[in-house]
Amino acid sequence: MAFRIPGIRRATKNNDVPKGYLAVYVGDKMKRFLIPISYLNQPLFLELLNQAEEEFGYDHPNGGLTIPCGEDEFLNLTSQLSRL
């Protein structure tokens, strides 16, 4: 059974990112998620961005941000953000 977290969009195969969204790569398998840019103002997400900067710097070869956490942790965080 699949579930959907409000705010996160399923990444499409053609690599298009809709206006107002940002592509991020998460987990060991580098799963691609599209998140609303409004998350960039949230302290919880900013903490993840700081961790990404420390671990990867500004080099993100996938074309989107690489977030240094597991998929479950990321989905939990974005679920919290969607309720704000």
Backbone as ProteinMPNN parsed JSONL, in Angstrom:
{"seq_chain_A": "MAFRIPGIRRATKNNDVPKGYLAVYVGDKMKRFLIPISYLNQPLFLELLNQAEEEFGYDHPNGGLTIPCGEDEFLNLTSQLSRL", "coords_chain_A": {"N_chain_A": [[0.837, -1.176, 0.0], [0.661, 2.127, -0.908], [1.584, 5.405, 0.208], [1.07, 8.947, 0.434], [2.809, 11.89, 1.0], [1.747, 15.071, 1.717], [2.817, 17.8, -0.264], [5.247, 16.735, -1.16], [6.321, 15.655, -4.289], [6.082, 13.067, -6.7], [8.932, 12.05, -8.413], [9.488, 12.528, -11.845], [10.188, 10.653, -14.849], [11.286, 12.152, -16.898], [12.89, 14.066, -15.85], [11.993, 16.67, -15.37], [11.432, 19.489, -13.338], [8.884, 20.838, -11.595], [7.711, 24.252, -11.438], [8.408, 25.95, -8.456], [9.327, 23.835, -7.017], [12.008, 21.655, -5.856], [14.586, 19.437, -6.727], [15.77, 16.728, -4.84], [18.134, 14.318, -3.648], [18.095, 11.317, -1.898], [19.169, 9.004, 0.606], [20.751, 5.683, 0.465], [20.334, 4.609, -2.062], [20.003, 6.835, -3.523], [17.44, 8.035, -4.037], [15.157, 10.027, -5.809], [13.454, 12.957, -4.922], [10.917, 15.434, -5.143], [10.632, 18.474, -3.692], [8.726, 21.085, -2.102], [9.765, 24.482, -2.538], [9.274, 26.04, -0.366], [10.031, 24.641, 1.868], [12.657, 25.301, 2.252], [12.817, 27.415, 3.979], [12.358, 26.417, 6.47], [13.454, 25.593, 9.752], [14.089, 22.864, 10.45], [14.6, 21.679, 7.96], [16.653, 23.313, 7.068], [18.669, 22.537, 8.768], [19.252, 19.989, 7.758], [20.223, 20.8, 5.249], [22.56, 22.132, 6.02], [24.023, 19.948, 7.0], [24.315, 18.572, 4.602], [25.919, 20.341, 3.187], [28.268, 20.226, 4.73], [28.997, 17.543, 4.368], [29.02, 17.072, 1.547], [29.766, 19.427, 0.313], [29.488, 21.851, -2.238], [29.219, 20.415, -4.512], [27.185, 18.661, -6.43], [26.644, 16.145, -8.285], [24.376, 14.915, -9.353], [22.568, 16.762, -10.204], [20.7, 17.709, -8.517], [20.13, 18.493, -5.036], [22.003, 16.568, -2.689], [20.946, 14.832, 0.026], [22.059, 14.014, 3.193], [20.835, 11.602, 4.628], [18.763, 8.824, 5.644], [16.055, 7.362, 3.699], [13.701, 6.901, 5.198], [14.035, 8.594, 7.423], [14.076, 11.061, 6.096], [11.487, 11.111, 4.942], [9.978, 11.145, 7.282], [10.745, 13.631, 8.349], [9.865, 15.401, 6.318], [7.181, 14.873, 6.442], [6.558, 16.01, 8.899], [7.094, 18.67, 8.256], [5.131, 19.178, 6.354], [2.9, 19.493, 7.866], [3.106, 21.929, 9.014]], "CA_chain_A": [[0.0, 0.0, 0.0], [1.456, 3.351, -1.018], [1.051, 6.592, 0.863], [1.58, 10.184, -0.153], [2.996, 12.988, 1.937], [1.422, 16.336, 1.042], [3.952, 18.679, -0.516], [6.287, 16.046, -1.92], [5.831, 15.123, -5.556], [6.816, 11.94, -7.261], [9.85, 12.464, -9.469], [9.133, 11.975, -13.147], [11.319, 10.089, -15.594], [11.877, 13.1, -17.841], [13.737, 14.973, -15.061], [11.44, 18.012, -15.227], [11.111, 19.92, -11.986], [7.855, 21.87, -11.714], [7.96, 25.533, -10.801], [8.12, 25.946, -7.03], [9.866, 22.614, -6.418], [13.444, 21.438, -5.922], [14.932, 18.016, -6.715], [16.76, 16.305, -3.851], [18.446, 12.896, -3.689], [18.116, 10.871, -0.506], [19.397, 7.592, 0.915], [21.828, 4.924, -0.179], [20.012, 4.402, -3.476], [19.867, 8.173, -4.118], [16.084, 8.202, -4.544], [14.888, 11.428, -6.139], [12.205, 13.529, -4.441], [10.684, 16.844, -5.469], [10.089, 19.103, -2.491], [8.368, 22.497, -2.302], [10.841, 25.386, -2.124], [8.922, 26.617, 0.934], [10.769, 23.899, 2.901], [13.979, 25.916, 2.444], [12.719, 28.381, 5.078], [12.062, 25.712, 7.717], [14.66, 25.262, 10.511], [14.421, 21.438, 10.36], [15.195, 21.41, 6.652], [17.929, 24.038, 7.017], [19.656, 21.692, 9.452], [19.662, 18.983, 6.766], [21.049, 21.464, 4.238], [23.881, 22.354, 6.623], [24.7, 18.65, 7.001], [24.661, 18.275, 3.21], [27.062, 21.192, 2.845], [29.452, 19.686, 5.403], [29.375, 16.243, 3.818], [29.222, 17.056, 0.104], [30.143, 20.725, -0.221], [28.523, 22.353, -3.218], [29.309, 19.577, -5.701], [26.088, 17.7, -6.474], [26.674, 15.706, -9.671], [23.089, 14.415, -9.836], [21.74, 17.862, -10.679], [19.867, 18.138, -7.394], [20.84, 18.41, -3.758], [22.119, 15.274, -2.055], [20.641, 14.981, 1.438], [22.738, 12.916, 3.889], [20.05, 10.861, 5.611], [18.013, 7.721, 5.061], [14.741, 7.704, 3.152], [12.703, 6.931, 6.27], [14.251, 9.82, 8.19], [13.668, 12.162, 5.239], [10.03, 11.098, 4.851], [9.484, 11.566, 8.587], [10.966, 15.083, 8.451], [8.99, 16.118, 5.387], [5.832, 14.716, 6.967], [6.432, 17.039, 9.925], [7.064, 19.978, 7.588], [3.876, 19.358, 5.63], [1.874, 19.838, 8.845], [3.321, 23.303, 9.512]], "C_chain_A": [[0.885, 1.242, 0.0], [0.784, 4.468, -0.251], [1.714, 7.808, 0.274], [1.683, 11.234, 0.922], [2.681, 14.274, 1.199], [2.667, 17.197, 0.879], [5.039, 18.032, -1.332], [5.651, 15.479, -3.181], [6.693, 13.958, -5.989], [7.687, 12.451, -8.399], [9.456, 11.782, -10.774], [10.389, 11.489, -13.867], [11.997, 11.101, -16.497], [12.695, 14.186, -17.147], [13.239, 16.41, -14.988], [11.138, 18.286, -13.762], [10.094, 21.042, -12.113], [8.253, 23.152, -10.987], [7.544, 25.45, -9.335], [8.633, 24.719, -6.299], [11.369, 22.517, -6.644], [13.696, 19.939, -5.877], [15.996, 17.761, -5.66], [16.934, 14.792, -3.981], [18.731, 12.434, -2.277], [18.419, 9.379, -0.426], [20.516, 6.956, 0.13], [21.593, 4.732, -1.672], [19.79, 5.705, -4.216], [18.492, 8.341, -4.785], [15.779, 9.684, -4.702], [13.501, 11.832, -5.644], [12.123, 14.972, -4.924], [9.997, 17.466, -4.267], [9.717, 20.552, -2.795], [9.503, 23.405, -1.821], [10.532, 26.055, -0.794], [9.63, 25.893, 2.08], [12.119, 24.542, 3.202], [13.98, 26.95, 3.56], [12.517, 27.725, 6.435], [13.349, 25.303, 8.438], [15.061, 23.787, 10.436], [15.104, 21.106, 9.034], [16.535, 22.121, 6.503], [19.03, 23.247, 7.712], [20.164, 20.595, 8.512], [20.552, 19.588, 5.69], [22.452, 21.749, 4.766], [24.682, 21.062, 6.666], [25.152, 18.274, 5.589], [25.878, 19.085, 2.78], [28.339, 20.654, 3.465], [29.934, 18.401, 4.751], [29.759, 16.296, 2.346], [29.749, 18.36, -0.472], [29.079, 21.19, -1.189], [28.56, 21.565, -4.514], [28.234, 18.503, -5.643], [25.931, 17.223, -7.912], [25.34, 15.212, -10.221], [22.187, 15.51, -10.381], [20.775, 18.376, -9.634], [20.68, 18.022, -6.123], [20.87, 16.973, -3.257], [21.946, 15.485, -0.56], [21.207, 13.775, 2.189], [21.889, 12.302, 5.01], [19.333, 9.729, 4.891], [16.654, 8.172, 4.568], [13.684, 7.822, 4.24], [12.811, 8.21, 7.093], [13.775, 11.039, 7.389], [12.138, 12.245, 5.141], [9.388, 11.527, 6.166], [9.595, 13.087, 8.725], [10.01, 15.845, 7.543], [7.521, 15.977, 5.795], [5.567, 15.765, 8.042], [6.31, 18.419, 9.284], [5.735, 20.225, 6.876], [2.736, 19.733, 6.572], [2.001, 21.261, 9.348], [2.528, 24.316, 8.721]], "O_chain_A": [[1.771, 1.37, 0.845], [-0.435, 4.477, -0.081], [2.791, 7.719, -0.316], [0.735, 11.446, 1.679], [3.281, 14.55, 0.161], [3.478, 17.301, 1.799], [5.698, 18.706, -2.124], [4.569, 14.893, -3.134], [7.881, 13.885, -5.675], [7.219, 13.204, -9.253], [9.131, 10.595, -10.79], [11.506, 11.875, -13.524], [13.169, 10.933, -16.834], [13.146, 15.128, -17.798], [13.994, 17.293, -14.582], [10.649, 17.415, -13.041], [10.401, 22.091, -12.678], [9.036, 23.124, -10.039], [6.469, 24.946, -9.011], [8.405, 24.569, -5.099], [11.931, 23.199, -7.502], [13.085, 19.236, -5.072], [16.996, 18.475, -5.585], [16.009, 14.079, -4.371], [19.498, 13.059, -1.545], [17.987, 8.595, -1.271], [21.141, 7.572, -0.733], [22.542, 4.696, -2.456], [19.433, 5.702, -5.394], [18.4, 8.738, -5.946], [16.103, 10.493, -3.833], [12.508, 11.153, -5.905], [13.142, 15.641, -5.092], [8.912, 17.04, -3.869], [10.332, 21.179, -3.658], [10.132, 23.12, -0.801], [11.437, 26.587, -0.151], [9.811, 26.47, 3.152], [12.668, 24.349, 4.287], [15.048, 27.326, 4.043], [12.506, 28.416, 7.454], [14.244, 24.729, 7.817], [16.251, 23.482, 10.366], [16.071, 20.345, 8.998], [17.453, 21.589, 5.879], [20.188, 23.283, 7.294], [21.361, 20.307, 8.476], [21.524, 18.965, 5.264], [23.429, 21.618, 4.028], [25.884, 21.068, 6.402], [26.238, 17.725, 5.404], [26.76, 18.574, 2.091], [29.381, 20.623, 2.811], [31.136, 18.19, 4.596], [30.716, 15.642, 1.933], [30.143, 18.398, -1.638], [27.891, 20.945, -0.976], [27.991, 21.999, -5.515], [28.36, 17.538, -4.888], [25.175, 17.816, -8.682], [25.184, 15.1, -11.437], [21.143, 15.214, -10.963], [20.101, 19.383, -9.854], [21.798, 17.507, -6.139], [19.885, 16.245, -3.382], [22.708, 16.229, 0.057], [20.877, 12.635, 1.861], [22.193, 12.466, 6.192], [19.305, 9.689, 3.661], [16.157, 9.228, 4.961], [12.862, 8.737, 4.213], [11.801, 8.833, 7.42], [13.145, 11.941, 7.943], [11.566, 13.33, 5.247], [8.359, 12.202, 6.159], [8.654, 13.747, 9.165], [9.409, 16.833, 7.966], [6.712, 16.864, 5.521], [4.482, 16.343, 8.095], [5.508, 19.241, 9.726], [5.271, 21.362, 6.807], [1.709, 20.239, 6.121], [1.108, 21.758, 10.034], [2.594, 25.511, 9.008]]}, "name": "protein", "num_of_chains": 1, "seq": "MAFRIPGIRRATKNNDVPKGYLAVYVGDKMKRFLIPISYLNQPLFLELLNQAEEEFGYDHPNGGLTIPCGEDEFLNLTSQLSRL"}
